[in-house]
Amino acid sequence: MSWVLLSVCSALVLGVYDLLKKLAVRNNAVPPVLFCGALTGMLVWCCLRLITPFLPEGWQAGLSIDPLSWREHGFLFGKGVLVSASWIFGYFALKHLPITIAGPVRSSAPLWTILFAVAFLGEKPSATQWLGVGMILVAFYAFSLLGRAEGIRFHRDKWVACLILATLLGAMSAVYDKVLLQNLGLRVATLQFWFAVYLVVVMLPFVLVWRYGLKPADRGVFEWRWMIPAVGVGLLVTDALYFAAIASEGALISVISPIRRTSAMVGFLGGIFILKERHNLRWKAVALLLMIAGVAVLNWKR
């Protein structure tokens, strides 16, 4: 399967994953939802490790975990910290914001990836890419106006600030993934397994503080839902496709990242038909299409 097709499949699963996250955290306590989702992913990988010796040789090769140095473990722990922070801010934002706004704003991640590349890697975007940046910024401003109509002040709302911070951290994670898979040469299964383990390690103190460090009135109510483990499984599937795409020969993160952001369409449709979020629907759709068009322009071959 080509890395482009892998990226498209990852985007579709990512859209479903985002919708499941919204359903899992709606009127629910965020820390245990996060932890249970991460724990599900780790348990699935542990089960895969147990049955790997009984699978065909091709499957064994694909699921084998390579030994790592302490330095490589440090890099993977850093990946766990980075993603955990993005999750924490993103889940709290998703709980309090409509997915028809939160999803498209998260899809602006390629913009931040390019700005990081300009600021820290010395890259020089073309005029076409700057046009794409401008289109995304206009769409972002349009969503701020639409959010204002629903009582959401983008420049004052703390949940919007959390969403933007989660998006920035997600963009940093995309660049970090390329370093892990291409520069360090980690295999996909090795990266996924240890990433799943370190997610649980990093999340554990967070959920313990929620459980034992807060008063019951401050913790909020936790309700178990089937979507919670489904979130963990969804993350495994979309990450497996995503990492396989990045690890493929000739894969470009500048192409993969924009393709993955089209997942906002899935969440947007889910917000309409499942969550019944239909305020300013027509203009939100226009702003979303403009943002996706801007992401496509960022990847336009010159």
Backbone as CSV, one residue per row, in Angstrom:
resi,resn,N_x,N_y,N_z,CA_x,CA_y,CA_z,C_x,C_y,C_z
1,MET,0.850,-1.188,0.000,0.000,0.000,0.000,0.890,1.243,0.000
2,SER,0.607,2.222,-0.869,1.427,3.425,-0.965,1.260,4.283,0.284
3,TRP,2.257,5.140,0.541,2.187,5.985,1.734,1.074,7.018,1.627
4,VAL,0.690,7.409,0.415,-0.428,8.346,0.250,-1.737,7.670,0.651
5,LEU,-1.936,6.426,0.185,-3.158,5.698,0.538,-3.193,5.398,2.031
6,LEU,-2.048,5.059,2.599,-1.978,4.858,4.050,-2.389,6.130,4.791
7,SER,-1.961,7.283,4.282,-2.305,8.563,4.909,-3.800,8.839,4.829
8,VAL,-4.409,8.513,3.684,-5.851,8.711,3.512,-6.626,7.826,4.487
9,CYS,-6.232,6.553,4.583,-6.903,5.641,5.515,-6.736,6.118,6.952
10,SER,-5.544,6.606,7.275,-5.302,7.142,8.615,-6.212,8.329,8.904
11,ALA,-6.427,9.189,7.889,-7.290,10.362,8.060,-8.731,9.950,8.352
12,LEU,-9.224,8.925,7.644,-10.597,8.461,7.865,-10.765,7.922,9.285
13,VAL,-9.817,7.093,9.721,-9.890,6.534,11.070,-9.728,7.644,12.114
14,LEU,-8.860,8.625,11.818,-8.643,9.734,12.738,-9.919,10.544,12.931
15,GLY,-10.696,10.724,11.861,-11.961,11.446,11.979,-12.932,10.721,12.901
16,VAL,-13.022,9.393,12.752,-13.881,8.593,13.644,-13.352,8.667,15.080
17,TYR,-12.031,8.612,15.220,-11.391,8.692,16.539,-11.733,10.015,17.236
18,ASP,-11.682,11.131,16.501,-12.019,12.433,17.077,-13.475,12.480,17.539
19,LEU,-14.359,11.877,16.749,-15.773,11.844,17.121,-15.978,10.999,18.374
20,LEU,-15.293,9.864,18.458,-15.394,9.017,19.648,-14.882,9.755,20.882
21,LYS,-13.815,10.539,20.726,-13.301,11.324,21.853,-14.360,12.289,22.367
22,LYS,-15.034,12.970,21.449,-16.070,13.913,21.850,-17.179,13.203,22.609
23,LEU,-17.595,12.034,22.119,-18.649,11.267,22.787,-18.180,10.760,24.149
24,ALA,-16.892,10.447,24.267,-16.363,9.905,25.522,-16.259,10.967,26.610
25,VAL,-15.901,12.204,26.239,-15.671,13.237,27.258,-16.874,14.145,27.482
26,ARG,-17.898,14.015,26.662,-19.070,14.890,26.823,-19.732,14.615,28.167
27,ASN,-19.798,15.641,29.012,-20.368,15.533,30.364,-19.682,14.423,31.168
28,ASN,-18.374,14.318,31.025,-17.627,13.262,31.703,-16.295,13.829,32.197
29,ALA,-15.716,13.196,33.213,-14.425,13.636,33.746,-13.319,13.277,32.754
30,VAL,-12.450,14.229,32.458,-11.440,14.033,31.410,-10.287,13.118,31.831
31,PRO,-9.646,13.297,33.013,-8.458,12.486,33.332,-8.673,10.981,33.243
32,PRO,-9.753,10.408,33.827,-9.905,8.952,33.702,-10.217,8.499,32.276
33,VAL,-10.890,9.341,31.508,-11.134,9.004,30.106,-9.810,8.901,29.352
34,LEU,-8.934,9.881,29.569,-7.610,9.870,28.952,-6.826,8.625,29.355
35,PHE,-6.791,8.358,30.654,-5.990,7.247,31.150,-6.522,5.911,30.657
36,CYS,-7.827,5.720,30.700,-8.410,4.444,30.260,-8.191,4.217,28.765
37,GLY,-8.252,5.303,27.985,-7.975,5.175,26.563,-6.537,4.755,26.316
38,ALA,-5.587,5.395,27.032,-4.173,5.042,26.891,-3.908,3.627,27.388
39,LEU,-4.555,3.249,28.506,-4.373,1.908,29.064,-4.883,0.839,28.104
40,THR,-5.999,1.122,27.425,-6.532,0.174,26.438,-5.511,-0.075,25.334
41,GLY,-4.911,1.003,24.832,-3.905,0.857,23.788,-2.733,0.009,24.236
42,MET,-2.262,0.234,25.460,-1.133,-0.544,25.967,-1.505,-2.015,26.129
43,LEU,-2.716,-2.293,26.644,-3.149,-3.677,26.841,-3.295,-4.412,25.512
44,VAL,-3.772,-3.709,24.492,-3.881,-4.331,23.167,-2.499,-4.722,22.668
45,TRP,-1.528,-3.830,22.866,-0.173,-4.137,22.423,0.432,-5.275,23.218
46,CYS,0.150,-5.363,24.507,0.641,-6.469,25.325,0.058,-7.798,24.843
47,CYS,-1.231,-7.774,24.481,-1.859,-8.985,23.936,-1.224,-9.389,22.607
48,LEU,-0.930,-8.384,21.778,-0.264,-8.671,20.508,1.109,-9.292,20.741
49,ARG,1.820,-8.814,21.763,3.130,-9.370,22.078,3.026,-10.829,22.495
50,LEU,1.948,-11.185,23.196,1.769,-12.559,23.662,1.465,-13.521,22.515
51,ILE,0.682,-13.049,21.519,0.285,-13.963,20.440,1.223,-13.905,19.239
52,THR,2.156,-12.956,19.242,3.067,-12.808,18.093,3.790,-14.104,17.725
53,PRO,4.314,-14.899,18.709,5.028,-16.136,18.335,4.167,-17.148,17.593
54,PHE,2.842,-17.028,17.704,1.952,-18.001,17.076,1.421,-17.520,15.718
55,LEU,1.830,-16.348,15.303,1.376,-15.782,14.035,2.307,-16.181,12.895
56,PRO,1.847,-16.041,11.631,2.732,-16.318,10.484,3.988,-15.459,10.536
57,GLU,5.019,-15.897,9.853,6.313,-15.224,9.915,6.231,-13.752,9.488
58,GLY,5.431,-13.479,8.458,5.300,-12.096,8.012,4.731,-11.202,9.092
59,TRP,3.737,-11.703,9.835,3.153,-10.933,10.928,4.146,-10.783,12.074
60,GLN,4.901,-11.853,12.350,5.890,-11.781,13.416,6.922,-10.699,13.134
61,ALA,7.356,-10.627,11.877,8.346,-9.612,11.513,7.784,-8.210,11.676
62,GLY,6.516,-8.034,11.309,5.904,-6.712,11.403,5.630,-6.266,12.820
63,LEU,5.438,-7.229,13.741,5.081,-6.890,15.120,6.243,-7.046,16.091
64,SER,7.395,-7.443,15.606,8.534,-7.628,16.508,9.017,-6.282,17.044
65,ILE,9.498,-6.299,18.296,9.959,-5.090,18.969,11.480,-5.149,19.082
66,ASP,12.143,-4.150,18.562,13.607,-4.119,18.585,14.116,-3.643,19.941
67,PRO,15.284,-4.150,20.379,15.905,-3.607,21.604,16.349,-2.166,21.369
68,LEU,16.241,-1.360,22.402,16.562,0.066,22.281,17.623,0.466,23.293
69,SER,18.342,1.494,22.956,19.307,2.073,23.900,18.560,3.002,24.855
70,TRP,19.266,3.394,25.938,18.654,4.341,26.873,18.343,5.664,26.179
71,ARG,19.193,6.046,25.259,18.970,7.288,24.510,17.683,7.202,23.698
72,GLU,17.464,6.081,23.048,16.239,5.906,22.253,15.009,5.849,23.146
73,HIS,15.138,5.224,24.317,14.024,5.231,25.273,13.714,6.665,25.719
74,GLY,14.758,7.471,25.874,14.547,8.867,26.247,13.752,9.618,25.196
75,PHE,14.082,9.364,23.931,13.334,9.996,22.842,11.867,9.558,22.864
76,LEU,11.623,8.287,23.108,10.248,7.786,23.113,9.475,8.285,24.332
77,PHE,10.166,8.411,25.460,9.509,9.003,26.632,9.124,10.448,26.330
78,GLY,10.012,11.166,25.636,9.689,12.530,25.224,8.462,12.577,24.330
79,LYS,8.334,11.595,23.448,7.135,11.500,22.596,5.893,11.317,23.471
80,GLY,6.001,10.479,24.511,4.865,10.273,25.409,4.479,11.544,26.141
81,VAL,5.471,12.313,26.600,5.200,13.573,27.291,4.536,14.573,26.346
82,LEU,5.075,14.683,25.142,4.556,15.641,24.163,3.102,15.339,23.806
83,VAL,2.809,14.077,23.508,1.448,13.701,23.127,0.502,13.780,24.317
84,SER,0.967,13.395,25.499,0.118,13.485,26.693,-0.315,14.921,26.938
85,ALA,0.624,15.860,26.819,0.289,17.264,27.011,-0.720,17.723,25.964
86,SER,-0.515,17.309,24.711,-1.461,17.663,23.659,-2.837,17.087,23.944
87,TRP,-2.880,15.841,24.402,-4.150,15.196,24.746,-4.861,15.932,25.869
88,ILE,-4.128,16.245,26.922,-4.754,16.873,28.095,-5.438,18.181,27.696
89,PHE,-4.702,19.031,26.992,-5.296,20.300,26.560,-6.410,20.061,25.538
90,GLY,-6.186,19.127,24.616,-7.167,18.878,23.562,-8.466,18.279,24.078
91,TYR,-8.376,17.334,25.017,-9.587,16.699,25.543,-10.435,17.685,26.334
92,PHE,-9.776,18.513,27.157,-10.541,19.512,27.916,-11.230,20.492,26.957
93,ALA,-10.519,20.890,25.902,-11.120,21.797,24.922,-12.286,21.132,24.214
94,LEU,-12.092,19.876,23.804,-13.135,19.159,23.077,-14.375,18.953,23.928
95,LYS,-14.187,18.799,25.230,-15.317,18.625,26.132,-16.208,19.853,26.152
96,HIS,-15.607,21.046,26.054,-16.349,22.288,26.243,-16.666,23.033,24.954
97,LEU,-16.136,22.589,23.815,-16.368,23.280,22.547,-17.121,22.379,21.579
98,PRO,-17.934,22.949,20.697,-18.595,22.149,19.661,-17.553,21.510,18.741
99,ILE,-17.753,20.258,18.353,-16.792,19.596,17.479,-16.764,20.230,16.093
100,THR,-17.868,20.898,15.710,-17.897,21.578,14.413,-16.997,22.807,14.396
101,ILE,-16.513,23.227,15.567,-15.511,24.290,15.653,-14.156,23.704,16.039
102,ALA,-14.147,22.812,17.042,-12.888,22.252,17.534,-12.164,21.446,16.461
103,GLY,-12.900,20.615,15.717,-12.280,19.783,14.688,-11.585,20.588,13.600
104,PRO,-12.276,21.552,13.001,-11.606,22.375,11.979,-10.412,23.155,12.505
105,VAL,-10.492,23.686,13.728,-9.349,24.425,14.271,-8.146,23.494,14.414
106,ARG,-8.379,22.250,14.853,-7.284,21.286,14.946,-6.693,20.974,13.572
107,SER,-7.520,21.117,12.525,-7.030,20.803,11.179,-6.055,21.851,10.658
108,SER,-5.870,22.928,11.421,-4.895,23.954,11.021,-3.469,23.569,11.391
109,ALA,-3.259,22.366,11.903,-1.928,21.932,12.348,-0.837,22.081,11.289
110,PRO,-1.107,21.776,9.990,-0.039,21.953,8.994,0.497,23.383,8.918
111,LEU,-0.360,24.355,9.210,0.108,25.748,9.244,1.213,25.904,10.275
112,TRP,0.982,25.379,11.460,1.962,25.516,12.534,3.215,24.700,12.226
113,THR,3.038,23.551,11.562,4.200,22.745,11.185,5.127,23.538,10.273
114,ILE,4.533,24.237,9.296,5.344,25.042,8.375,6.022,26.193,9.123
115,LEU,5.293,26.844,10.029,5.887,27.954,10.776,7.029,27.478,11.668
116,PHE,6.884,26.272,12.245,7.974,25.700,13.030,9.190,25.446,12.135
117,ALA,8.911,24.935,10.935,10.002,24.638,10.004,10.735,25.928,9.612
118,VAL,9.972,27.017,9.433,10.578,28.301,9.084,11.414,28.838,10.247
119,ALA,10.844,28.726,11.456,11.499,29.330,12.625,12.717,28.539,13.095
120,PHE,12.637,27.193,13.039,13.677,26.385,13.672,14.536,25.581,12.697
121,LEU,14.017,25.322,11.493,14.767,24.512,10.540,15.290,25.320,9.365
122,GLY,14.975,26.623,9.340,15.489,27.472,8.276,14.853,27.254,6.918
123,GLU,13.687,26.596,6.883,13.028,26.365,5.600,12.406,27.667,5.080
124,LYS,12.281,27.756,3.755,11.721,28.953,3.131,10.537,28.567,2.251
125,PRO,9.311,28.729,2.770,8.133,28.393,1.974,8.045,29.243,0.706
126,SER,7.430,28.673,-0.311,7.237,29.392,-1.574,6.069,30.360,-1.441
127,ALA,5.859,31.151,-2.474,4.725,32.082,-2.487,3.407,31.321,-2.414
128,THR,3.352,30.152,-3.062,2.136,29.340,-3.028,1.834,28.868,-1.613
129,GLN,2.878,28.446,-0.914,2.677,27.989,0.458,2.223,29.134,1.362
130,TRP,2.785,30.321,1.150,2.328,31.462,1.946,0.868,31.792,1.644
131,LEU,0.433,31.551,0.402,-0.983,31.723,0.065,-1.833,30.751,0.876
132,GLY,-1.370,29.503,0.970,-2.091,28.521,1.783,-2.157,28.929,3.236
133,VAL,-1.054,29.459,3.767,-1.037,29.952,5.146,-2.087,31.050,5.329
134,GLY,-2.143,31.966,4.367,-3.119,33.056,4.450,-4.548,32.546,4.428
135,MET,-4.829,31.546,3.577,-6.184,30.976,3.507,-6.581,30.339,4.832
136,ILE,-5.646,29.624,5.455,-5.942,28.985,6.740,-6.195,30.036,7.817
137,LEU,-5.416,31.101,7.808,-5.608,32.159,8.804,-6.958,32.849,8.630
138,VAL,-7.373,33.066,7.363,-8.690,33.658,7.108,-9.785,32.718,7.623
139,ALA,-9.642,31.419,7.348,-10.629,30.446,7.829,-10.649,30.415,9.356
140,PHE,-9.464,30.494,9.964,-9.370,30.510,11.425,-10.126,31.718,11.981
141,TYR,-9.939,32.875,11.343,-10.643,34.075,11.788,-12.151,33.923,11.605
142,ALA,-12.558,33.265,10.508,-13.982,33.030,10.271,-14.577,32.173,11.380
143,PHE,-13.844,31.149,11.812,-14.343,30.319,12.905,-14.424,31.111,14.211
144,SER,-13.525,32.074,14.403,-13.609,32.898,15.603,-14.881,33.734,15.599
145,LEU,-15.270,34.248,14.415,-16.512,35.016,14.307,-17.737,34.122,14.525
146,LEU,-17.698,32.910,13.947,-18.805,31.977,14.121,-18.908,31.522,15.569
147,GLY,-17.754,31.334,16.210,-17.769,30.962,17.619,-18.353,32.055,18.489
148,ARG,-18.082,33.314,18.118,-18.628,34.435,18.878,-20.151,34.408,18.859
149,ALA,-20.722,33.985,17.733,-22.179,33.896,17.627,-22.745,32.839,18.570
150,GLU,-21.895,31.873,18.988,-22.323,30.836,19.925,-21.811,31.109,21.338
151,GLY,-21.356,32.351,21.568,-20.895,32.730,22.904,-19.461,32.354,23.197
152,ILE,-18.670,31.998,22.154,-17.272,31.610,22.335,-16.377,32.752,21.857
153,ARG,-15.669,33.389,22.763,-14.751,34.473,22.415,-13.351,33.878,22.236
154,PHE,-12.883,33.796,21.003,-11.622,33.122,20.728,-10.456,33.746,21.484
155,HIS,-10.455,35.075,21.638,-9.314,35.725,22.269,-9.420,35.735,23.791
156,ARG,-10.546,35.256,24.341,-10.723,35.236,25.784,-11.022,33.849,26.340
157,ASP,-11.566,32.978,25.514,-12.034,31.676,25.985,-10.852,30.761,26.321
158,LYS,-10.827,30.256,27.546,-9.691,29.415,27.965,-9.686,28.080,27.242
159,TRP,-10.873,27.601,26.830,-10.910,26.316,26.126,-10.388,26.462,24.702
160,VAL,-10.592,27.614,24.091,-9.987,27.878,22.783,-8.468,27.934,22.920
161,ALA,-7.994,28.559,24.013,-6.546,28.611,24.261,-5.981,27.200,24.423
162,CYS,-6.715,26.351,25.139,-6.288,24.949,25.297,-6.256,24.242,23.945
163,LEU,-7.256,24.517,23.112,-7.326,23.888,21.794,-6.149,24.299,20.916
164,ILE,-5.828,25.589,20.939,-4.707,26.083,20.136,-3.392,25.488,20.637
165,LEU,-3.232,25.422,21.961,-2.013,24.843,22.518,-1.901,23.365,22.150
166,ALA,-3.025,22.643,22.203,-3.022,21.228,21.807,-2.642,21.077,20.342
167,THR,-3.118,22.002,19.498,-2.790,21.960,18.074,-1.309,22.218,17.839
168,LEU,-0.743,23.181,18.562,0.684,23.466,18.443,1.526,22.258,18.863
169,LEU,1.145,21.634,19.970,1.872,20.460,20.434,1.732,19.304,19.441
170,GLY,0.540,19.193,18.832,0.341,18.150,17.820,1.221,18.376,16.604
171,ALA,1.388,19.639,16.214,2.264,19.953,15.075,3.712,19.613,15.407
172,MET,4.134,19.906,16.643,5.479,19.540,17.064,5.663,18.029,17.056
173,SER,4.607,17.307,17.446,4.680,15.850,17.473,4.858,15.280,16.069
174,ALA,4.236,15.912,15.067,4.366,15.435,13.688,5.813,15.528,13.218
175,VAL,6.478,16.636,13.556,7.892,16.788,13.198,8.738,15.771,13.971
176,TYR,8.386,15.559,15.224,9.115,14.622,16.082,9.010,13.191,15.551
177,ASP,7.827,12.830,15.013,7.630,11.488,14.461,8.603,11.214,13.324
178,LYS,8.816,12.218,12.485,9.743,12.038,11.368,11.161,11.806,11.887
179,VAL,11.537,12.517,12.944,12.863,12.315,13.544,12.994,10.882,14.059
180,LEU,11.960,10.389,14.733,12.012,9.049,15.318,12.079,7.958,14.248
181,LEU,11.266,8.106,13.199,11.155,7.046,12.202,12.217,7.122,11.115
182,GLN,12.603,8.330,10.728,13.546,8.450,9.623,14.970,8.739,10.107
183,ASN,15.134,9.633,11.056,16.482,9.966,11.530,17.034,8.888,12.470
184,LEU,16.204,8.458,13.448,16.658,7.420,14.377,16.476,6.022,13.796
185,GLY,15.613,5.893,12.783,15.414,4.598,12.133,14.612,3.596,12.940
186,LEU,13.752,4.071,13.849,12.915,3.147,14.622,11.873,2.500,13.715
187,ARG,11.571,1.250,13.991,10.525,0.579,13.237,9.163,0.939,13.826
188,VAL,8.120,0.805,12.995,6.781,1.247,13.391,6.310,0.524,14.643
189,ALA,6.440,-0.809,14.675,5.957,-1.574,15.828,6.696,-1.182,17.101
190,THR,7.997,-0.976,17.004,8.783,-0.572,18.175,8.322,0.779,18.694
191,LEU,8.114,1.716,17.778,7.643,3.040,18.170,6.268,2.957,18.810
192,GLN,5.340,2.223,18.199,3.973,2.147,18.733,3.928,1.493,20.096
193,PHE,4.679,0.390,20.262,4.635,-0.331,21.531,5.130,0.541,22.680
194,TRP,6.331,1.115,22.531,6.884,1.893,23.626,6.152,3.217,23.818
195,PHE,5.607,3.754,22.744,4.789,4.958,22.863,3.547,4.664,23.701
196,ALA,2.906,3.505,23.457,1.728,3.113,24.236,2.079,2.938,25.709
197,VAL,3.254,2.360,25.985,3.687,2.164,27.369,3.947,3.507,28.055
198,TYR,4.678,4.381,27.371,5.037,5.653,27.990,3.846,6.595,28.122
199,LEU,2.845,6.442,27.277,1.617,7.218,27.466,0.987,6.900,28.812
200,VAL,0.913,5.615,29.148,0.332,5.206,30.426,1.195,5.707,31.585
201,VAL,2.518,5.603,31.440,3.437,6.061,32.492,3.244,7.552,32.764
202,VAL,3.135,8.344,31.700,2.992,9.798,31.856,1.604,10.160,32.371
203,MET,0.588,9.424,31.937,-0.789,9.730,32.335,-1.102,9.307,33.772
204,LEU,-0.375,8.328,34.293,-0.698,7.791,35.623,-0.685,8.856,36.720
205,PRO,0.348,9.679,36.849,0.301,10.721,37.889,-0.869,11.683,37.710
206,PHE,-1.213,11.968,36.456,-2.308,12.879,36.165,-3.629,12.343,36.711
207,VAL,-3.899,11.049,36.476,-5.165,10.473,36.940,-5.137,10.251,38.458
208,LEU,-3.946,10.006,39.053,-3.856,9.841,40.501,-4.132,11.161,41.221
209,VAL,-3.623,12.253,40.658,-3.920,13.573,41.234,-5.416,13.834,41.170
210,TRP,-6.039,13.474,40.032,-7.492,13.658,39.893,-8.234,12.844,40.944
211,ARG,-7.796,11.598,41.158,-8.529,10.693,42.048,-8.293,10.998,43.527
212,TYR,-7.044,11.288,43.896,-6.729,11.415,45.313,-6.338,12.831,45.739
213,GLY,-6.044,13.710,44.800,-5.590,15.047,45.150,-6.662,16.107,45.083
214,LEU,-7.838,15.742,44.573,-8.928,16.709,44.453,-10.114,16.285,45.311
215,LYS,-10.855,17.259,45.765,-12.084,16.967,46.491,-13.121,16.401,45.520
216,PRO,-14.024,15.546,46.014,-15.036,14.956,45.124,-15.812,15.990,44.329
217,ALA,-16.084,17.146,44.949,-16.856,18.178,44.254,-16.070,18.779,43.087
218,ASP,-14.729,18.746,43.174,-13.894,19.335,42.127,-13.539,18.343,41.020
219,ARG,-13.683,17.044,41.318,-13.257,16.028,40.349,-14.209,15.896,39.175
220,GLY,-15.480,16.145,39.426,-16.466,15.847,38.396,-16.818,14.371,38.439
221,VAL,-17.832,14.003,37.706,-18.330,12.625,37.717,-17.755,11.861,36.537
222,PHE,-17.254,10.665,36.816,-16.755,9.791,35.749,-17.784,8.712,35.448
223,GLU,-18.152,8.602,34.199,-19.104,7.576,33.748,-18.426,6.701,32.697
224,TRP,-18.439,5.390,32.954,-17.824,4.469,31.991,-18.694,4.365,30.738
225,ARG,-18.065,4.475,29.580,-18.768,4.355,28.304,-17.954,3.474,27.370
226,TRP,-18.624,2.772,26.490,-17.925,1.876,25.567,-17.008,2.648,24.622
227,MET,-17.297,3.953,24.416,-16.446,4.737,23.528,-15.026,4.917,24.086
228,ILE,-14.849,4.764,25.398,-13.543,5.026,26.005,-12.493,4.023,25.519
229,PRO,-12.718,2.705,25.633,-11.732,1.787,25.056,-11.676,1.879,23.540
230,ALA,-12.801,2.244,22.917,-12.804,2.402,21.458,-11.865,3.522,21.037
231,VAL,-11.728,4.559,21.877,-10.787,5.648,21.595,-9.365,5.107,21.561
232,GLY,-9.032,4.251,22.538,-7.700,3.660,22.577,-7.397,2.798,21.358
233,VAL,-8.374,2.004,20.943,-8.194,1.152,19.762,-8.097,2.012,18.501
234,GLY,-8.942,3.045,18.433,-8.901,3.943,17.278,-7.556,4.615,17.126
235,LEU,-6.959,5.005,18.260,-5.632,5.622,18.211,-4.595,4.644,17.668
236,LEU,-4.682,3.380,18.099,-3.728,2.372,17.613,-3.820,2.201,16.102
237,VAL,-5.047,2.137,15.598,-5.235,1.894,14.163,-4.753,3.086,13.347
238,THR,-5.187,4.289,13.737,-4.799,5.465,12.949,-3.301,5.719,13.043
239,ASP,-2.695,5.459,14.213,-1.250,5.649,14.348,-0.466,4.614,13.553
240,ALA,-0.971,3.368,13.528,-0.281,2.326,12.759,-0.226,2.709,11.284
241,LEU,-1.341,3.200,10.758,-1.383,3.628,9.359,-0.498,4.856,9.134
242,TYR,-0.549,5.781,10.087,0.219,7.029,9.992,1.721,6.767,10.057
243,PHE,2.147,5.963,11.038,3.575,5.665,11.175,4.087,4.868,9.978
244,ALA,3.251,3.939,9.471,3.650,3.166,8.297,3.834,4.085,7.095
245,ALA,2.987,5.107,6.990,3.112,6.061,5.889,4.420,6.843,6.005
246,ILE,4.722,7.340,7.210,5.938,8.128,7.413,7.189,7.290,7.153
247,ALA,7.133,6.008,7.581,8.305,5.147,7.443,8.530,4.683,6.005
248,SER,7.557,4.875,5.118,7.680,4.424,3.732,8.738,5.241,2.997
249,GLU,9.393,4.587,2.060,10.429,5.269,1.275,9.818,6.398,0.448
250,GLY,10.422,7.574,0.526,9.952,8.725,-0.239,8.814,9.484,0.409
251,ALA,8.376,9.063,1.603,7.253,9.736,2.270,7.639,11.150,2.685
252,LEU,6.694,12.079,2.535,6.917,13.477,2.880,5.938,13.885,3.983
253,ILE,6.469,14.318,5.124,5.608,14.740,6.225,4.783,15.954,5.826
254,SER,5.313,16.779,4.914,4.580,17.961,4.457,3.361,17.577,3.619
255,VAL,3.336,16.349,3.113,2.172,15.849,2.373,1.256,15.061,3.300
256,ILE,1.857,14.233,4.138,1.080,13.377,5.030,0.252,14.206,6.010
257,SER,0.866,15.242,6.597,0.161,16.060,7.582,-1.096,16.726,7.019
258,PRO,-1.036,17.358,5.830,-2.261,17.930,5.269,-3.333,16.885,4.967
259,ILE,-2.929,15.725,4.466,-3.910,14.674,4.188,-4.619,14.266,5.473
260,ARG,-3.861,14.115,6.548,-4.463,13.699,7.824,-5.464,14.724,8.339
261,ARG,-5.248,15.991,8.024,-6.141,17.038,8.532,-7.518,16.999,7.881
262,THR,-7.665,16.288,6.758,-8.996,16.152,6.157,-9.921,15.334,7.051
263,SER,-9.366,14.759,8.117,-10.192,14.029,9.091,-11.253,14.932,9.702
264,ALA,-11.029,16.263,9.637,-12.007,17.205,10.199,-13.369,17.056,9.529
265,MET,-13.379,16.610,8.277,-14.657,16.427,7.580,-15.498,15.354,8.260
266,VAL,-14.851,14.266,8.702,-15.575,13.181,9.372,-16.176,13.678,10.677
267,GLY,-15.341,14.366,11.496,-15.846,14.902,12.754,-16.929,15.937,12.548
268,PHE,-16.781,16.739,11.504,-17.773,17.775,11.201,-19.124,17.139,10.894
269,LEU,-19.126,16.114,10.054,-20.371,15.423,9.713,-20.953,14.704,10.927
270,GLY,-20.068,14.129,11.761,-20.542,13.494,12.985,-21.170,14.491,13.936
271,GLY,-20.587,15.691,14.013,-21.169,16.733,14.855,-22.558,17.131,14.397
272,ILE,-22.771,17.116,13.084,-24.075,17.492,12.533,-25.115,16.410,12.784
273,PHE,-24.788,15.171,12.407,-25.797,14.109,12.392,-25.892,13.330,13.698
274,ILE,-24.836,13.296,14.493,-24.864,12.538,15.745,-25.040,13.448,16.950
275,LEU,-24.243,14.528,16.991,-24.306,15.443,18.134,-25.295,16.585,17.934
276,LYS,-25.859,16.674,16.730,-26.889,17.686,16.420,-26.374,19.119,16.599
277,GLU,-25.103,19.357,16.270,-24.531,20.705,16.344,-24.778,21.404,15.009
278,ARG,-25.863,22.172,14.923,-26.282,22.726,13.636,-26.358,24.241,13.627
279,HIS,-25.694,24.897,14.582,-25.671,26.354,14.599,-24.740,26.872,13.497
280,ASN,-25.240,27.827,12.727,-24.428,28.444,11.657,-23.777,27.394,10.755
281,LEU,-24.537,26.359,10.444,-23.977,25.207,9.741,-23.391,25.574,8.380
282,ARG,-24.124,26.388,7.616,-23.675,26.713,6.262,-22.337,27.448,6.287
283,TRP,-22.205,28.448,7.178,-20.981,29.233,7.212,-19.821,28.435,7.799
284,LYS,-20.118,27.536,8.734,-19.063,26.661,9.254,-18.527,25.761,8.140
285,ALA,-19.440,25.266,7.302,-19.017,24.408,6.190,-18.128,25.187,5.215
286,VAL,-18.505,26.448,4.952,-17.690,27.284,4.052,-16.299,27.512,4.645
287,ALA,-16.252,27.831,5.942,-14.965,28.071,6.600,-14.113,26.803,6.630
288,LEU,-14.754,25.657,6.857,-14.026,24.390,6.868,-13.439,24.086,5.495
289,LEU,-14.233,24.280,4.448,-13.747,24.041,3.088,-12.592,24.979,2.745
290,LEU,-12.673,26.227,3.216,-11.577,27.169,2.978,-10.309,26.709,3.685
291,MET,-10.468,26.201,4.912,-9.300,25.744,5.652,-8.667,24.531,4.974
292,ILE,-9.498,23.575,4.543,-8.970,22.391,3.862,-8.336,22.782,2.529
293,ALA,-8.942,23.756,1.835,-8.347,24.247,0.585,-6.976,24.868,0.858
294,GLY,-6.873,25.608,1.968,-5.590,26.196,2.334,-4.548,25.137,2.630
295,VAL,-4.971,24.056,3.301,-4.060,22.947,3.577,-3.606,22.301,2.270
296,ALA,-4.542,22.169,1.304,-4.188,21.589,0.007,-3.196,22.481,-0.741
297,VAL,-3.396,23.799,-0.659,-2.484,24.733,-1.332,-1.079,24.639,-0.729
298,LEU,-1.009,24.408,0.585,0.296,24.234,1.226,1.084,23.096,0.578
299,ASN,0.342,22.114,0.057,0.986,20.933,-0.508,1.020,20.980,-2.047
300,TRP,0.634,22.103,-2.630,0.567,22.190,-4.094,1.954,22.053,-4.695
301,LYS,2.093,21.145,-5.650,3.400,20.933,-6.270,3.735,22.075,-7.204
302,ARG,4.891,22.669,-6.932,5.284,23.847,-7.707,6.294,23.454,-8.774
